[in-house]
Amino acid sequence: VAVGANGTILRSVDGATWTKQPLSGVAANTNFQDIIWTGDAFYAVGASYDVTIEGWNGVICKSETGQTWTLDYQVPSEQTALAYNKNSELMGISYDANSTLV
């Protein structure tokens, strides 16, 4: 699984052929920065521009299979990376602060 700009999430079963995956509940302008596998699910992190606040919101999307993706968490700051520890805690890392996700 790979992520990128403009809501792009790609999945490959052989590493040669990649298919764009559906994304639900997230703006098309979402720019993903990182992806992680926790052993139970994939999580992708990034930011989407919200015209109502004229700023960026951090988003984390989740998929158990890498095929169907949905919004799992949203915060008022851009998220740029993910970390996961042995206590099953997922951490979204932003430019200016850390946000613990449950």
PyMOL commands that set and color helices and strands:
alter all, ss='L'
color gray80, all
select strands_A, chain A and resi 2-3+9-11+19-20+23-24+31-37+42-50+55-63+69-75+79-84+90-94+98-101
alter strands_A, ss='S'
color yellow, strands_A
deselect
rebuild
show_as cartoon
